[in-house]
Amino acid sequence: MHVVATAGHVDHGKTTLVDALTGMHSDRLREERERGLSIELGYVWTTLPTVGEVAFVDVPGHERFVTTMLAGIGPVPAALLVVAADDPWMPQAAEHLAALDALQVSHGVVAVTRADLADPRPMMERAAAEVSRTTLRGAPVVPVSAPTGAGMGALRSALTAMLAGLRAPGPRDDVRLWVDRRFTIRGAGTVVTGTLPAGTLAHGDELEIHGAERSGTVRVRGMQALGRSVDHLAGTARVALNVTGDDVTLLGRGTALVTPGGWHPTTLVDCRLRGERGRLPDLPLLHVGAAAVTVRTRLLAGEGGDLVRLSLPAPLPLRIGDRALLRDPGRRQIWGLEVLDPAPP
């Protein structure tokens, strides 16, 4: 399975586009359908020739839901950036693209929607210029109209070619599933959802919880992927886990379920910064996986002043090479992070 996250400004047609690609409805809440505005993460899926099953994580585009959007793209290796032909380049398109760049997402496709309402060529040129300055440089730019179907075949072809170039993750890697949604089903109990980047999950597995005020363990009682019950599943994949145990109350968006003993939970981590230099806020938000936590920052000596030490309020399972971002909500500024040392002296 492949997993792709959407990105882009509110009301530019992300949900309409993935619904047209899959024949499903990603907006689950009645309020979303009534207002025509995505509030929570949505999930739909389809099958593309040669690459197989593809799940889409549809994210909200409104500025009030940036944290929810980042929870959706954090663990996902590829993106579908959506901009509209009949609108200018908008703030959330720029912010979402900056987030993808900060997380060093390098596989993606740009869809210029509403190509039936305006000439898409000016926005295609603008979008190509914007992504050329990011890790998505070279991403194909495709004009489409979901209501008329124009360009949808070309979009499917571009997505297929992009996904075919993704590196296959290791099925024997340690599991780290960042929870992006938790709910309860009568008769089944607690269910959590997330994107599994690598490793394999199986019925009966015991997993550690990190990211809450205290750690704990749960056991996998059942799981589903793309609406089907499965006994085991290897990443990359969208998965819903029915979990049981005394510590299920610790689960929520941003907690991580990991292979027992396979990760080093840390509250102190040294990172390399990517992005504009200058004074960091004292208490920015750290976004890693689906987690969003307020951290303290301390710049360290380094070439160009690009080394920073973060103090976290609760242990998170991090490793060398992990990608994350810092965000200053007030100034809407974003910095990329690469973990250099999750256990500094």
C-alpha positions in Angstrom: 0.0 0.0 0.0 1.0 3.6 -0.6 -0.1 6.6 1.5 -0.4 10.2 0.1 -1.4 13.3 2.1 -3.1 16.3 0.5 -2.0 19.9 1.1 -3.2 23.3 0.1 -5.4 26.3 0.9 -8.9 26.0 2.1 -11.6 25.8 -0.6 -9.3 24.8 -3.4 -10.9 21.4 -3.8 -8.6 18.9 -2.0 -11.6 16.9 -0.7 -13.5 17.1 -4.0 -10.4 15.9 -5.9 -9.6 12.9 -3.7 -13.3 11.9 -3.6 -13.3 12.0 -7.4 -10.1 9.9 -7.5 -11.5 7.2 -5.2 -15.3 7.3 -5.6 -15.5 7.7 -1.8 -16.4 10.5 0.7 -13.6 11.7 2.9 -15.6 14.1 5.0 -17.0 12.0 7.9 -18.7 14.7 10.0 -22.1 16.2 9.3 -20.7 19.6 10.0 -18.0 19.2 7.4 -20.6 18.1 4.7 -23.0 21.0 5.6 -20.3 23.7 5.6 -18.2 22.2 2.8 -15.2 22.6 5.1 -12.9 19.8 6.2 -12.2 20.0 10.0 -10.7 16.6 10.8 -8.5 14.2 8.8 -10.3 12.2 6.2 -9.3 8.8 4.7 -10.2 7.4 1.3 -8.5 4.9 -1.0 -8.3 3.5 -4.5 -6.2 1.2 -6.7 -3.8 2.6 -9.3 -2.3 0.5 -12.2 1.1 -1.1 -11.4 1.4 0.5 -7.9 -1.7 -1.1 -6.3 -3.6 0.3 -3.4 -3.2 4.0 -2.5 -4.7 5.6 0.6 -5.2 9.4 0.7 -5.1 11.3 4.0 -7.1 14.4 3.3 -6.1 17.3 5.5 -8.1 20.6 6.4 -6.9 23.7 4.6 -8.1 26.4 7.0 -5.5 28.2 9.0 -7.2 27.3 12.3 -6.5 23.6 11.6 -2.8 23.7 10.8 -2.0 21.4 13.8 -4.5 18.9 12.4 -3.0 19.2 8.9 0.5 18.6 10.2 -0.7 15.5 12.1 -1.8 14.2 8.8 1.3 14.8 6.7 3.9 14.1 9.5 4.4 10.4 8.9 3.4 10.3 5.2 6.1 10.0 2.5 4.3 11.6 -0.4 2.0 14.6 -1.0 -0.7 15.9 -3.4 -0.4 19.7 -3.3 -3.7 21.3 -4.5 -4.0 24.9 -5.8 -6.9 26.5 -7.7 -6.7 27.9 -11.2 -9.3 30.7 -10.4 -7.5 32.0 -7.2 -4.1 33.6 -6.6 -1.4 31.8 -4.7 -2.8 31.7 -1.2 -1.3 31.8 2.4 -2.2 28.3 3.3 -0.7 26.9 0.1 2.5 28.6 1.0 2.4 27.4 4.6 1.6 23.8 3.7 4.4 23.8 1.1 6.8 25.2 3.6 5.8 22.4 6.0 6.4 19.7 3.3 9.8 21.3 2.6 10.7 21.4 6.3 9.8 17.7 6.6 11.9 17.1 3.4 9.0 15.4 1.6 10.5 15.0 -1.9 7.8 12.9 -3.7 4.7 14.7 -4.8 2.3 15.9 -7.5 0.8 19.3 -7.9 -2.9 19.5 -9.0 -4.2 22.8 -10.4 -8.0 22.4 -9.8 -11.0 24.2 -11.2 -9.3 24.2 -14.6 -12.8 24.5 -16.1 -13.4 27.9 -14.5 -10.1 29.7 -15.4 -7.1 29.3 -17.6 -4.8 27.0 -15.5 -1.6 28.0 -17.2 -0.7 31.1 -15.0 -1.2 29.0 -11.8 0.7 26.1 -13.3 3.7 28.4 -13.9 3.4 29.9 -10.4 3.1 26.6 -8.7 6.1 25.2 -10.6 8.1 28.2 -9.5 7.1 27.8 -5.9 7.9 24.1 -5.6 11.2 24.5 -7.5 12.6 26.2 -4.3 11.6 23.2 -2.1 12.3 19.5 -1.7 9.3 18.9 -4.1 11.3 20.5 -7.0 10.5 18.7 -10.3 7.1 17.6 -9.1 4.7 17.3 -12.1 2.0 20.0 -12.3 -1.3 18.8 -13.7 -4.4 20.8 -14.5 -7.7 19.1 -13.5 -11.4 19.6 -13.1 -13.0 17.1 -10.7 -16.6 18.0 -11.7 -16.0 17.5 -15.4 -13.3 14.8 -15.2 -10.9 16.7 -17.4 -7.3 15.9 -16.5 -8.1 13.1 -14.1 -6.5 10.5 -16.2 -3.3 12.6 -16.4 -3.4 13.0 -12.6 -3.7 9.3 -12.0 -0.8 8.7 -14.4 1.4 11.3 -12.5 0.5 9.8 -9.2 1.3 6.3 -10.4 4.7 7.4 -11.8 5.5 9.3 -8.5 4.6 6.4 -6.3 6.6 3.9 -8.4 9.7 5.9 -7.4 9.2 5.6 -3.7 11.7 3.4 -1.8 10.0 0.4 -0.2 10.3 0.5 3.6 11.6 -2.4 5.7 9.0 -4.9 6.9 11.3 -5.9 9.7 11.9 -2.4 10.9 10.8 -1.4 14.4 7.2 -0.2 14.5 6.4 3.5 15.4 2.8 4.4 14.7 1.9 8.0 15.5 -1.8 8.1 16.6 -3.8 10.7 14.7 -7.3 9.7 15.9 -8.8 7.8 18.8 -12.4 6.7 19.2 -14.5 4.0 20.9 -16.8 1.4 19.2 -19.5 -0.2 21.3 -18.7 -3.9 21.7 -15.1 -3.4 20.5 -13.5 -0.8 22.7 -10.7 1.6 21.9 -9.7 2.1 18.3 -6.8 4.3 17.1 -5.7 5.2 13.5 -2.4 6.3 12.0 0.0 5.9 9.2 2.5 3.0 9.6 5.7 4.1 7.8 7.6 0.8 8.2 7.7 -2.4 10.1 4.9 -5.0 10.5 1.9 -5.1 12.8 0.1 -8.4 13.7 -2.8 -9.5 15.7 -1.8 -10.0 19.4 1.3 -7.7 19.2 2.1 -5.8 22.4 3.1 -2.2 21.9 4.6 0.5 24.1 2.9 3.9 24.5 5.0 7.1 24.5 4.1 10.7 24.4 1.6 10.8 27.3 2.4 11.9 30.8 3.5 8.4 31.5 4.3 5.4 29.4 2.3 2.1 29.2 1.5 -0.8 27.0 -1.4 -2.1 25.0 -2.2 -5.2 23.0 -3.5 -5.3 19.4 -6.9 -7.1 19.5 -7.7 -6.5 15.9 -6.9 -4.3 12.9 -8.3 -3.0 9.7 -6.8 -1.5 6.6 -8.8 0.1 3.8 -12.0 -1.1 5.4 -11.0 -4.7 5.7 -10.0 -6.8 8.7 -6.4 -8.1 8.4 -4.2 -10.4 10.6 -1.0 -8.6 9.8 0.1 -5.5 7.9 3.4 -4.1 6.7 4.2 -0.4 6.1 3.7 1.9 4.4 0.0 1.6 5.3 -3.0 3.3 6.8 -4.2 1.2 9.7 -6.9 1.2 12.4 -6.0 -0.8 15.5 -8.5 -2.1 18.1 -6.3 -2.1 21.2 -6.9 -3.3 24.8 -5.1 -3.0 28.1 -5.1 -1.0 31.3 -3.2 1.9 29.6 -5.6 2.7 26.7 -6.6 5.9 28.5 -3.1 7.3 27.7 -3.8 7.1 24.0 -4.6 10.2 21.9 -3.5 12.2 19.0 0.3 12.6 19.1 1.0 9.5 21.2 3.2 6.9 19.6 2.8 3.1 19.6 6.2 1.4 19.2 7.9 -1.9 19.3 8.8 -2.7 23.0 12.4 -1.9 23.7 13.0 -0.8 20.1 13.1 3.0 20.7 14.8 5.5 23.0 12.2 7.8 24.5 13.8 11.2 25.2 13.0 14.6 26.6 16.3 16.2 25.4 17.3 16.1 21.7 19.9 17.9 19.6 18.9 18.8 16.0 20.1 20.6 12.9 17.9 23.5 11.8 16.8 24.1 8.2 15.3 27.4 7.2 15.8 31.1 8.0 18.2 31.8 10.8 17.5 34.3 13.5 16.1 34.3 16.9 14.0 31.2 17.7 10.9 31.7 19.9 11.5 30.5 23.4 8.5 28.1 23.3 7.8 27.0 19.8 5.7 24.0 18.8 7.5 20.9 17.8 5.7 18.8 15.2 6.9 15.2 14.7 4.8 12.4 13.4 1.3 13.3 14.6 2.6 14.9 17.8 2.5 18.6 18.5 4.2 19.7 21.8 5.5 23.0 23.2 9.3 22.8 23.7 12.1 24.9 25.0 14.9 25.8 22.6 18.6 26.5 23.1 20.9 27.4 20.2 24.2 25.5 20.3 27.6 26.5 18.8 27.7 25.3 15.2 28.5 26.5 11.7 25.9 29.0 10.7 24.1 28.7 14.1 22.1 25.7 12.9 22.4 23.5 15.9 19.6 23.6 18.5 18.8 21.6 21.7 15.1 20.9 22.4 13.7 20.2 25.9 10.4 18.2 25.6 7.7 18.1 28.3 7.3 14.3 27.9 9.4 11.5 26.4 9.0 10.9 22.6 10.5 8.0 20.7 13.1 9.7 18.4 16.0 8.4 16.4 19.0 9.9 14.5 17.8 11.1 11.1 14.2 11.7 12.1 12.6 14.7 10.4 10.4 17.2 12.2 9.6 20.9 12.3 9.4 23.8 14.7 6.6 26.3 14.2 6.0 29.8 15.6 2.2 30.1 15.3 2.3 33.9 16.0 4.6 34.7 13.1 3.5 31.6 11.0 7.2 30.8 10.6 8.5 27.2 10.2 11.9 25.6 10.6 12.8 22.1 9.5 14.6 19.8 11.9 16.8 16.8 11.6 17.6 14.8 14.7 21.3 14.4 15.3 21.4 13.1 18.9 18.3 11.9 20.8 20.5 11.2 23.9 22.9 14.2 24.2 25.2 14.5 27.2 
